[in-house]
Amino acid sequence: MNELNERDALRADVYRLLARLLREAPDASLLEWLAGLEVEQDGTLLAERWASLVAAAGAATAEALQRAHFRHLVGVVQGEITPYASWYRNGELMDAALVALRRDLKALGFQRAEHSRDPEDHLAALCEVMAMLIEARARDEARFFMTHLAPWAADCLADLGRVDTPFHAQLGRLGQAFIEEESRRLEAESREDPVRIVEP
């Protein structure tokens, strides 16, 4: 199998980074790596949002972000942001969106990791699935995105973009811009049904 083209490899990397930062706070080494990224300013919104996240990473400490991550995305009962498809789509956790997702994940051959405490409709888990679908060049990539991320993920990340911790706010704004760009690109692709050859 040929290697992924540069664009798709970068998309998979962004999904994995979003998943990592939505699931847990960055440690000191990841924060240092983020702060040292060089962003090519090409006039796009994504480049602007990347630059803002890099600047926020340079001004943050891992210890402070650990506390902020818990407050914003975890909480004692739940955080300020509840990053689950069921919450955003149905208004309740463990609802219809999770049932539909589990059905599709099973059909795609994905199994929930035994060590995971989160339901499968956590945004981090969905970003991880997208990264794997891209890397596998799965035909279902666009349909999965439009079914399980497009209806709610940008709204969730926009909400994260309004929290009072600059790093998490910039993460939310970057994620929102990335998901919106993915939506524009994948919407047309998801409508293209594969050709079925029917024997007479």
C-alpha positions as CSV (number, residue, x, y, z in Angstrom):
1,M,0.0,0.0,0.0
2,N,1.3,3.4,-0.9
3,E,2.0,5.9,1.9
4,L,-0.7,8.5,2.7
5,N,-0.4,11.8,0.8
6,E,0.9,14.7,2.8
7,R,-2.5,16.3,3.3
8,D,-4.1,13.1,4.7
9,A,-1.2,12.3,6.9
10,L,-1.5,15.8,8.4
11,R,-5.2,15.4,8.9
12,A,-4.7,12.2,10.8
13,D,-2.0,13.9,12.9
14,V,-4.4,16.7,13.7
15,Y,-7.2,14.3,14.7
16,R,-4.8,12.4,17.0
17,L,-3.6,15.7,18.6
18,L,-7.1,16.9,19.2
19,A,-8.0,13.5,20.7
20,R,-4.9,13.6,23.0
21,L,-5.7,17.1,24.3
22,L,-9.4,16.5,24.7
23,R,-8.8,13.3,26.7
24,E,-6.1,14.7,29.0
25,A,-4.1,17.8,29.7
26,P,-0.7,18.0,27.9
27,D,2.4,17.0,29.9
28,A,5.4,19.3,30.0
29,S,7.1,17.6,26.9
30,L,4.0,18.0,24.7
31,L,3.4,21.5,25.9
32,E,7.0,22.3,25.0
33,W,6.6,20.7,21.6
34,L,3.5,22.7,20.9
35,A,5.1,26.0,22.0
36,G,8.0,25.3,19.6
37,L,5.9,24.7,16.5
38,E,6.6,27.0,13.6
39,V,3.3,27.9,11.8
40,E,3.4,29.0,8.2
41,Q,1.1,32.0,8.0
42,D,-0.7,31.5,4.7
43,G,-3.7,33.8,5.4
44,T,-6.1,31.0,6.3
45,L,-8.2,30.8,9.5
46,L,-6.6,27.5,10.4
47,A,-3.1,29.0,10.3
48,E,-4.2,31.9,12.5
49,R,-5.8,29.4,15.0
50,W,-2.6,27.3,15.0
51,A,-0.5,30.3,15.8
52,S,-2.8,31.3,18.7
53,L,-2.6,27.8,20.2
54,V,1.2,27.8,19.9
55,A,1.3,31.2,21.7
56,A,-1.0,29.9,24.4
57,A,1.1,26.8,24.9
58,G,4.2,29.0,25.4
59,A,2.4,31.0,28.1
60,A,1.0,27.9,30.0
61,T,2.3,25.4,32.5
62,A,1.5,21.7,32.6
63,E,0.4,22.0,36.2
64,A,-2.1,24.8,35.6
65,L,-3.5,23.0,32.5
66,Q,-4.0,19.8,34.5
67,R,-6.4,21.7,36.8
68,A,-8.0,23.6,34.0
69,H,-8.6,20.4,32.0
70,F,-10.4,18.8,34.9
71,R,-12.6,21.9,35.4
72,H,-13.4,22.4,31.7
73,L,-13.8,18.8,30.4
74,V,-14.1,16.3,33.3
75,G,-15.5,17.8,36.5
76,V,-16.7,16.0,39.7
77,V,-20.0,15.2,38.0
78,Q,-19.3,16.7,34.6
79,G,-17.1,19.6,33.4
80,E,-18.2,22.9,31.9
81,I,-18.1,21.2,28.5
82,T,-19.6,17.8,28.0
83,P,-17.8,16.4,24.9
84,Y,-20.2,13.6,24.0
85,A,-22.3,13.2,20.9
86,S,-25.3,12.1,22.9
87,W,-25.2,15.2,25.0
88,Y,-25.0,17.6,22.1
89,R,-27.4,15.6,19.8
90,N,-30.0,14.2,22.3
91,G,-29.5,16.3,25.4
92,E,-28.7,13.3,27.5
93,L,-25.7,11.1,28.1
94,M,-25.8,7.4,26.8
95,D,-28.6,8.2,24.4
96,A,-29.6,7.5,20.8
97,A,-26.4,8.9,19.2
98,L,-24.3,6.5,21.2
99,V,-26.4,3.5,20.2
100,A,-26.1,4.4,16.5
101,L,-22.4,5.0,16.9
102,R,-21.8,1.6,18.5
103,R,-23.7,-0.1,15.7
104,D,-21.4,1.6,13.1
105,L,-18.2,1.0,15.0
106,K,-19.1,-2.7,15.2
107,A,-19.7,-2.8,11.5
108,L,-16.3,-1.1,10.9
109,G,-14.6,-3.7,13.1
110,F,-13.8,-1.3,16.0
111,Q,-13.9,-2.5,19.6
112,R,-13.9,-0.4,22.7
113,A,-10.5,-0.4,24.5
114,E,-10.8,-2.4,27.8
115,H,-9.0,0.3,29.8
116,S,-11.3,3.1,28.6
117,R,-13.8,4.5,31.1
118,D,-15.5,6.9,28.6
119,P,-18.4,5.9,26.3
120,E,-17.5,5.6,22.7
121,D,-19.2,8.9,21.7
122,H,-16.6,11.0,23.5
123,L,-15.2,13.5,21.0
124,A,-11.6,12.3,21.7
125,A,-12.6,8.7,20.8
126,L,-14.3,9.9,17.6
127,C,-11.2,11.8,16.6
128,E,-9.1,8.7,17.1
129,V,-11.5,6.7,14.9
130,M,-11.2,9.3,12.2
131,A,-7.4,9.1,12.3
132,M,-7.5,5.4,11.9
133,L,-10.0,5.6,9.1
134,I,-7.8,8.1,7.2
135,E,-4.7,6.0,7.7
136,A,-6.6,2.8,6.5
137,R,-7.9,4.7,3.5
138,A,-11.3,3.5,4.5
139,R,-14.2,4.1,2.0
140,D,-16.4,4.9,5.0
141,E,-14.3,7.8,6.2
142,A,-16.5,10.6,4.8
143,R,-19.8,8.9,5.7
144,F,-18.6,8.2,9.3
145,F,-17.6,11.9,9.7
146,M,-20.8,13.3,8.3
147,T,-22.9,10.9,10.4
148,H,-21.1,11.0,13.8
149,L,-19.0,14.3,13.9
150,A,-20.5,16.9,11.5
151,P,-23.8,17.3,13.4
152,W,-22.2,18.4,16.7
153,A,-18.4,18.5,17.0
154,A,-17.9,22.1,15.8
155,D,-20.5,23.3,18.3
156,C,-18.8,21.4,21.1
157,L,-15.4,22.9,20.2
158,A,-16.9,26.4,19.8
159,D,-18.2,26.0,23.4
160,L,-14.7,25.0,24.5
161,G,-13.4,28.1,22.7
162,R,-15.3,30.3,25.2
163,V,-13.8,28.9,28.4
164,D,-11.5,31.2,30.5
165,T,-8.3,29.2,30.1
166,P,-6.4,30.6,27.0
167,F,-4.9,27.3,26.1
168,H,-8.2,25.4,26.1
169,A,-10.0,28.2,24.4
170,Q,-7.5,28.3,21.6
171,L,-7.7,24.5,21.4
172,G,-11.4,24.8,21.0
173,R,-11.1,27.5,18.3
174,L,-8.5,25.5,16.3
175,G,-10.6,22.3,16.6
176,Q,-13.8,24.2,15.5
177,A,-12.0,25.6,12.4
178,F,-10.5,22.2,11.5
179,I,-13.9,20.4,11.9
180,E,-15.7,23.0,9.8
181,E,-13.1,22.6,7.1
182,E,-13.4,18.9,7.2
183,S,-17.2,19.2,6.9
184,R,-16.9,21.3,3.8
185,R,-14.5,18.8,2.2
186,L,-16.2,15.6,3.2
187,E,-19.9,16.5,2.6
188,A,-19.7,16.1,-1.1
189,E,-17.6,13.0,-0.8
190,S,-20.1,11.3,1.6
191,R,-22.8,11.6,-1.0
192,E,-20.9,9.6,-3.6
193,D,-22.2,6.0,-3.2
194,P,-19.9,3.3,-4.3
195,V,-20.8,1.8,-7.7
196,R,-22.5,-1.6,-7.1
197,I,-22.2,-4.1,-9.9
198,V,-25.3,-6.4,-9.9
199,E,-25.1,-9.7,-11.7
200,P,-28.1,-10.3,-14.1
